[in-house]
């Protein structure tokens, strides 16, 4: 009942032009993680709420494109003024292989640009995130996220067979370059270790971002974007000067909201997460947008 009411209120608001008025001159940034095939049987993967079905992904983008102007983050960075009409940008976190296999064909079909924020350690070293190889429930993973990064990573099973089983989970650099050549997809840093950078020292945080940038600039030199997505959304403003000196111009967290012009460096910009539950319930997308203020 609660979901029905949310959807009804948001659809009515959208139908009367409320969303267009609310987001005039602003951009809504959507965050996805994984895009999986339709009809896929339930798998033993943890954190499945990070996954959306390909048909849901396509439907969401078609709905957005009919009402908002698709915008590349790189173009937004280059504009001194906010977008003239309501706009939206598509982003992905982590660097999953299914972004190439199942999301990229939809982006190409619809002509919608996107940015993938890559955790370069997973791509370069083919190493799964600690929570993939730890054999934990989602509730346990959420609880253990508060551990210092080294302690959390120590929970992972280091069996070579487990590591090999996850080697194909992440993008390969050839796939990154292929998407970059399309002109539709750019790539930003998401940390090298995907560590919660608020739980390490300033020196470690800066070095982790620097290392991530180094890989992106080398492997995706024509398509890298000077925008950071904080791992786990944990923004820290005490290193703004240092990461700006590395060449970054902005950074995104995970709080809801919208953005306008990008004339000034900003280090905790809002994004709006689209998870499996929301994607499977069409009426909840307008609700997400209504709350993005």
URQUI-V386864 format. One record per residue. N is the residue number from 1. RES is the residue in three letters. D_LAST is the distance of its C-alpha to the last C-alpha in Angstrom with 2 decimals. Layout:
N_RES_D_LAST / N_RES_D_LAST
This chain:
1_UNK_24.70 / 2_UNK_21.36 / 3_UNK_20.21 / 4_UNK_21.70 / 5_UNK_19.89 / 6_UNK_16.43 / 7_UNK_17.39 / 8_UNK_18.96 / 9_UNK_16.14 / 10_UNK_13.66 / 11_UNK_16.53 / 12_UNK_17.35 / 13_UNK_13.93 / 14_UNK_14.09 / 15_UNK_17.75 / 16_UNK_17.29 / 17_UNK_15.05 / 18_UNK_11.87 / 19_UNK_9.89 / 20_UNK_11.87 / 21_UNK_11.18 / 22_UNK_7.39 / 23_UNK_7.71 / 24_UNK_11.00 / 25_UNK_12.02 / 26_UNK_9.44 / 27_UNK_10.14 / 28_UNK_8.99 / 29_UNK_11.54 / 30_UNK_13.29 / 31_UNK_15.82 / 32_UNK_19.17 / 33_UNK_22.35 / 34_UNK_25.39 / 35_UNK_26.30 / 36_UNK_29.48 / 37_UNK_32.05 / 38_UNK_31.96 / 39_UNK_34.39 / 40_UNK_34.74 / 41_UNK_36.58 / 42_UNK_35.04 / 43_UNK_35.77 / 44_UNK_36.43 / 45_UNK_33.54 / 46_UNK_31.34 / 47_UNK_27.53 / 48_UNK_27.65 / 49_UNK_24.13 / 50_UNK_23.19 / 51_UNK_24.99 / 52_UNK_24.09 / 53_UNK_26.86 / 54_UNK_27.45 / 55_UNK_27.34 / 56_UNK_23.93 / 57_UNK_22.71 / 58_UNK_24.26 / 59_UNK_22.89 / 60_UNK_19.26 / 61_UNK_19.83 / 62_UNK_21.75 / 63_UNK_19.10 / 64_UNK_16.44 / 65_UNK_19.12 / 66_UNK_20.01 / 67_UNK_16.64 / 68_UNK_15.12 / 69_UNK_17.22 / 70_UNK_18.17 / 71_UNK_18.18 / 72_UNK_20.12 / 73_UNK_18.72 / 74_UNK_22.03 / 75_UNK_21.59 / 76_UNK_18.15 / 77_UNK_19.93 / 78_UNK_22.64 / 79_UNK_20.75 / 80_UNK_20.73 / 81_UNK_18.31 / 82_UNK_14.93 / 83_UNK_15.43 / 84_UNK_16.87 / 85_UNK_15.10 / 86_UNK_12.19 / 87_UNK_13.25 / 88_UNK_13.24 / 89_UNK_15.30 / 90_UNK_17.32 / 91_UNK_18.37 / 92_UNK_20.89 / 93_UNK_22.00 / 94_UNK_25.61 / 95_UNK_27.87 / 96_UNK_29.14 / 97_UNK_31.99 / 98_UNK_30.48 / 99_UNK_27.82 / 100_UNK_30.89 / 101_UNK_32.74 / 102_UNK_30.20 / 103_UNK_26.89 / 104_UNK_28.51 / 105_UNK_30.62 / 106_UNK_27.62 / 107_UNK_25.80 / 108_UNK_29.10 / 109_UNK_29.75 / 110_UNK_26.46 / 111_UNK_26.41 / 112_UNK_22.95 / 113_UNK_22.67 / 114_UNK_21.54 / 115_UNK_21.78 / 116_UNK_23.55 / 117_UNK_23.31 / 118_UNK_26.84 / 119_UNK_28.44 / 120_UNK_31.67 / 121_UNK_33.99 / 122_UNK_33.50 / 123_UNK_34.17 / 124_UNK_36.99 / 125_UNK_38.77 / 126_UNK_38.03 / 127_UNK_37.29 / 128_UNK_35.13 / 129_UNK_32.47 / 130_UNK_34.14 / 131_UNK_32.49 / 132_UNK_33.86 / 133_UNK_37.40 / 134_UNK_37.37 / 135_UNK_38.01 / 136_UNK_35.44 / 137_UNK_33.34 / 138_UNK_29.55 / 139_UNK_29.56 / 140_UNK_32.04 / 141_UNK_30.05 / 142_UNK_26.91 / 143_UNK_29.25 / 144_UNK_31.06 / 145_UNK_28.05 / 146_UNK_28.47 / 147_UNK_31.92 / 148_UNK_32.67 / 149_UNK_32.49 / 150_UNK_36.29 / 151_UNK_36.81 / 152_UNK_34.29 / 153_UNK_35.89 / 154_UNK_39.30 / 155_UNK_38.51 / 156_UNK_38.59 / 157_UNK_41.80 / 158_UNK_43.48 / 159_UNK_45.86 / 160_UNK_46.30 / 161_UNK_46.17 / 162_UNK_42.70 / 163_UNK_41.51 / 164_UNK_43.16 / 165_UNK_41.55 / 166_UNK_38.08 / 167_UNK_39.13 / 168_UNK_37.87 / 169_UNK_34.40 / 170_UNK_33.07 / 171_UNK_33.06 / 172_UNK_36.22 / 173_UNK_36.21 / 174_UNK_37.94 / 175_UNK_35.06 / 176_UNK_32.62 / 177_UNK_34.81 / 178_UNK_35.18 / 179_UNK_31.47 / 180_UNK_31.20 / 181_UNK_34.02 / 182_UNK_32.19 / 183_UNK_29.84 / 184_UNK_26.88 / 185_UNK_26.22 / 186_UNK_25.75 / 187_UNK_26.01 / 188_UNK_24.42 / 189_UNK_25.61 / 190_UNK_24.60 / 191_UNK_27.43 / 192_UNK_31.05 / 193_UNK_31.58 / 194_UNK_28.03 / 195_UNK_28.63 / 196_UNK_26.12 / 197_UNK_26.50 / 198_UNK_25.72 / 199_UNK_28.92 / 200_UNK_31.28 / 201_UNK_32.68 / 202_UNK_31.24 / 203_UNK_34.15 / 204_UNK_33.58 / 205_UNK_29.87 / 206_UNK_30.66 / 207_UNK_33.58 / 208_UNK_31.63 / 209_UNK_29.10 / 210_UNK_32.05 / 211_UNK_33.96 / 212_UNK_31.12 / 213_UNK_30.81 / 214_UNK_34.57 / 215_UNK_34.69 / 216_UNK_31.93 / 217_UNK_33.58 / 218_UNK_36.90 / 219_UNK_36.10 / 220_UNK_33.30 / 221_UNK_34.29 / 222_UNK_33.30 / 223_UNK_29.89 / 224_UNK_28.41 / 225_UNK_25.13 / 226_UNK_24.73 / 227_UNK_21.42 / 228_UNK_21.49 / 229_UNK_19.68 / 230_UNK_20.56 / 231_UNK_22.73 / 232_UNK_21.23 / 233_UNK_18.14 / 234_UNK_20.29 / 235_UNK_19.41 / 236_UNK_22.00 / 237_UNK_21.88 / 238_UNK_25.61 / 239_UNK_26.65 / 240_UNK_24.38 / 241_UNK_27.53 / 242_UNK_29.53 / 243_UNK_27.15 / 244_UNK_26.56 / 245_UNK_30.37 / 246_UNK_30.47 / 247_UNK_28.70 / 248_UNK_25.08 / 249_UNK_22.42 / 250_UNK_19.16 / 251_UNK_18.17 / 252_UNK_15.47 / 253_UNK_14.97 / 254_UNK_13.48 / 255_UNK_10.52 / 256_UNK_7.39 / 257_UNK_4.64 / 258_UNK_5.80 / 259_UNK_8.96 / 260_UNK_11.11 / 261_UNK_14.80 / 262_UNK_16.80 / 263_UNK_19.56 / 264_UNK_19.53 / 265_UNK_19.92 / 266_UNK_17.00 / 267_UNK_17.80 / 268_UNK_14.90 / 269_UNK_12.19 / 270_UNK_9.63 / 271_UNK_10.81 / 272_UNK_10.55 / 273_UNK_14.02 / 274_UNK_16.04 / 275_UNK_19.06 / 276_UNK_22.23 / 277_UNK_21.38 / 278_UNK_18.22 / 279_UNK_20.09 / 280_UNK_23.06 / 281_UNK_21.29 / 282_UNK_20.15 / 283_UNK_18.33 / 284_UNK_15.87 / 285_UNK_14.18 / 286_UNK_12.51 / 287_UNK_11.58 / 288_UNK_9.99 / 289_UNK_7.99 / 290_UNK_7.22 / 291_UNK_5.86 / 292_UNK_3.80 / 293_UNK_0.00
